[in-house]
Amino acid sequence: MNPVGTLETAKAVNPLIQLQTFGQSIWLDYIRRDLLESGELKRLISEDGLRGMTSNPSIFEKAIASNEYKDFLDSLTGRSDLDAKGRYELLAIRDIQTAADTLRAIYQNTKKRDGYVSLEVSPYLAHDTNGTLQEARRLWKMVSRDNVMIKVPGTAEGIPAIRQLISEGINVNVTLLFAQEVYEEVAAAYIDGVEKFASSGGDISRIASVASFFISRIDTLIDSQINDKLKKETDAGRKAKLESLLGKVAIANGKLTYEAYGRIFSAARWKALAAKGAQTQRVLWASTSTKNPKYRDVMYVEELIGPDTVNTVPPATLQDFREHGKPRLSLTEDVGGARKTMGDLAGAGIVMKEATDKLTADGVKLFAESFDQLLAAVEKTMK
């Protein structure tokens, strides 16, 4: 048998590559030096159709703790001008640049739609608009790759920074989104920024952004609230209704957010920008590994597939979907049912806004704690 033909057949049936036929790009929520140096990233691109990458402090912290960066950090021993954060940035930027260079062909072949790597501003700046602006500009300049996105959280203070950064032609990955209403504010900020960049004579076809909407954390919190109510509920009908909501809210919330995406980016205001070459700000599904062992391990990939979307997954979920994922156009299925799920949730006395506000606050706190651990790991190498 022709080995090339065998490879092509294998590619044709790979569920990860099949996602592209539904308009979805798969990105990897992971970055480490061994992935870049071993050729594994190139294999993921060629065999699994990988189209981008995201990073966060927790991923780098684990790699540093495992001594993977010992040689590089040891080489900085004499640099008294660098604190722990400065050393981390040099380390991270080197990896981000390498990954961006590896993904550059994807960036070019998809006409700047994919092939991006994301680097996060300090989580300590989540509530500091000016600090976020200064750091995002500095990181953008230091990385010096047009297929990079700077990650900025979608907090009340982050949204004005996002608008300004887009207006300066800086690509942004808006992270920590949980609420439909906040997503709509982020999309509006993106459009404002693109319009401002266009008015200053900028080439808007080169601006790229994603709105990272978190999924599994929503079910983790809402399921716990439903289970608390179930412990006290004695009415069989109300109990059955509560049980029917378990594991359903995150996907319903995502479907309604995607519906908002379609509405916002089909309006006349956007069409005027699209005619000049502007790209939509795609929804990126984040936190898509399944936390509850009772749920299908690829549920948050299978149920959120649709055109103009990205799903960023950790290595384990990537492998699981490659092995037994079943792609289908799921995002536009039963949107009425998604609306009913959210209505039933409110009827059960669970306030979605309170949940998403808590998730945002907790997310900022968790990212800051991860950054604390990251800097502590770097400081250990300085002694």
Residue pairs with C-beta under 8 A, 6 or more apart in sequence:
10 47
11 17
11 47
11 49
14 47
14 48
14 49
14 322
15 321
15 322
15 324
15 325
15 326
15 327
16 26
16 48
16 49
16 50
16 318
16 321
16 322
16 325
17 48
17 49
18 327
19 25
19 26
19 49
19 305
19 311
19 327
20 49
21 327
22 305
22 306
22 307
22 327
22 328
22 329
23 306
23 307
23 308
23 309
24 305
24 306
24 307
24 309
24 310
24 311
25 51
25 52
25 113
25 114
25 309
25 310
25 311
26 48
26 49
26 50
26 51
26 310
26 311
26 312
26 313
26 318
26 321
27 50
27 51
27 52
27 53
27 54
27 116
27 284
27 310
27 311
27 312
27 313
28 44
28 50
28 52
28 53
28 54
28 312
28 313
28 314
28 315
28 318
29 53
29 54
29 55
29 56
29 59
29 286
29 312
29 313
29 314
30 53
30 55
30 59
30 314
30 315
31 53
31 54
31 55
31 59
31 60
31 95
31 96
31 99
31 117
32 59
32 63
32 68
32 95
33 63
33 68
33 69
33 95
34 40
34 68
35 41
36 95
36 98
36 99
36 102
41 50
41 53
41 99
41 102
42 102
44 50
44 318
45 51
45 102
45 103
45 106
48 318
48 322
51 103
51 106
51 110
51 114
51 115
51 310
52 103
52 106
52 114
52 115
52 116
52 117
52 118
52 310
52 312
53 99
53 103
53 116
53 117
53 118
53 312
54 117
54 118
54 151
54 173
54 212
54 286
54 312
55 92
55 95
55 96
55 117
55 118
55 119
55 120
56 120
56 151
56 367
56 370
57 120
57 123
57 367
57 370
57 371
57 373
57 374
58 370
58 373
58 374
60 88
60 91
60 92
60 374
61 370
61 373
61 374
61 377
63 69
64 73
64 88
64 91
64 374
64 377
64 378
64 381
65 377
69 91
70 381
72 91
72 94
73 87
73 91
73 378
73 381
74 381
76 82
76 87
76 90
77 382
79 86
79 87
82 90
84 375
84 376
84 378
84 379
84 382
85 122
85 375
85 378
87 378
87 381
87 382
88 374
88 375
88 378
89 139
89 142
91 378
92 119
93 119
93 139
93 142
93 143
96 117
96 119
96 143
96 145
96 148
97 143
97 144
97 145
99 117
100 115
100 116
100 117
100 143
100 145
100 147
100 148
101 145
103 114
103 115
103 116
103 117
103 147
104 115
104 147
105 115
106 114
106 115
107 114
107 115
107 116
107 146
107 147
108 115
109 115
112 146
112 147
112 205
112 206
112 208
112 279
113 208
113 279
115 147
116 147
116 148
116 149
116 171
116 173
116 208
116 210
117 145
117 147
117 148
117 149
118 148
118 149
118 150
118 151
118 173
119 139
119 143
119 148
119 149
119 150
119 151
120 150
120 151
120 175
120 367
121 132
121 135
121 136
121 139
121 150
121 151
121 152
122 131
122 135
122 371
123 153
123 364
123 367
123 368
123 370
123 371
124 368
124 371
125 131
125 132
125 135
126 132
126 153
126 155
126 157
126 158
126 364
126 367
126 368
127 155
127 156
127 157
127 364
128 157
129 157
129 158
129 160
129 161
132 152
132 157
132 158
132 161
133 161
133 164
133 165
136 150
136 152
136 161
136 165
136 170
136 172
137 165
137 168
137 170
139 150
140 148
140 150
140 170
140 171
146 171
146 206
148 171
149 171
149 172
149 173
149 208
149 209
149 210
150 165
150 170
150 171
150 172
150 173
151 172
151 173
151 174
151 175
151 212
152 158
152 161
152 162
152 165
152 172
152 173
152 174
152 175
153 174
153 175
153 176
153 360
153 363
153 364
153 367
154 162
154 174
154 175
154 176
154 177
154 182
154 183
154 185
154 186
154 211
154 360
155 176
155 360
155 364
158 174
159 185
159 186
159 189
160 189
162 172
162 174
162 186
162 189
162 190
162 193
163 189
163 190
163 192
163 193
163 196
164 193
165 172
165 193
166 172
166 189
166 190
166 192
166 193
166 194
166 196
166 197
166 207
166 209
167 192
167 193
167 194
167 196
167 197
167 200
168 197
169 197
169 202
169 203
169 206
169 207
171 207
171 208
171 209
172 190
172 209
173 209
173 210
173 212
173 284
174 186
174 190
174 209
174 210
174 211
174 212
174 281
175 212
175 286
176 212
176 214
176 360
176 363
176 364
176 367
177 183
177 186
177 211
177 212
177 213
177 214
178 213
178 214
178 217
178 218
178 253
178 355
178 356
178 359
178 360
178 363
179 352
179 353
179 356
179 357
179 360
180 253
180 256
180 257
180 260
181 353
182 356
182 360
183 211
183 213
183 257
183 260
183 261
183 283
184 260
184 264
186 211
186 281
187 211
187 260
187 261
187 264
187 265
187 281
188 264
190 209
190 211
190 281
191 264
191 269
191 270
191 273
193 207
194 204
194 207
194 273
194 278
195 273
197 204
197 207
198 204
198 273
198 276
198 278
203 277
204 273
204 276
204 277
204 278
205 276
205 277
205 278
205 279
207 278
207 279
208 279
209 281
209 282
210 281
210 282
210 283
210 284
210 310
211 281
211 282
211 283
211 284
212 284
212 285
212 286
212 312
213 254
213 257
213 283
213 284
213 285
213 286
214 286
214 287
214 359
214 363
215 250
215 251
215 254
215 285
215 286
215 287
215 288
215 300
215 304
216 250
216 287
216 288
216 289
216 290
216 291
216 300
217 250
217 287
217 291
217 359
217 363
218 249
218 250
218 253
218 355
218 356
218 359
219 247
219 249
219 250
219 291
219 292
219 295
220 291
220 292
221 355
221 358
221 359
222 245
222 249
222 250
222 345
222 350
222 355
223 246
223 247
223 292
225 350
225 355
226 242
226 243
226 245
226 246
226 348
226 350
227 246
229 242
229 348
229 349
229 350
230 239
230 242
230 243
233 239
233 242
238 348
241 344
241 347
241 348
242 348
244 344
245 341
245 344
245 345
245 348
247 292
247 294
247 295
247 299
248 341
249 341
249 342
249 345
249 352
250 300
251 299
251 300
251 303
251 304
251 338
252 337
252 338
252 339
252 341
252 342
253 338
253 342
253 352
254 283
254 285
254 303
254 304
254 331
255 304
255 331
255 332
255 333
255 335
255 338
256 335
256 338
256 339
256 342
257 283
258 283
258 304
258 306
258 309
258 331
258 332
259 335
261 280
261 282
261 283
261 308
264 270
265 274
265 280
265 281
270 278
270 280
274 280
280 308
282 308
282 309
282 310
283 308
283 309
283 310
284 309
284 310
284 311
284 312
285 300
285 301
285 304
285 309
285 310
285 311
285 312
286 312
287 300
288 300
288 301
288 304
288 311
288 312
288 313
288 317
289 300
289 313
289 314
289 316
289 317
290 296
290 297
290 298
290 299
290 300
290 317
296 302
297 317
297 320
298 317
298 320
298 321
298 324
298 325
300 311
301 311
301 313
301 317
301 321
301 325
302 321
302 325
302 326
302 327
302 328
302 330
303 330
304 311
304 330
304 331
305 311
305 327
305 328
305 329
305 330
305 331
306 329
306 330
306 331
306 332
309 331
313 321
342 352
345 352
346 352
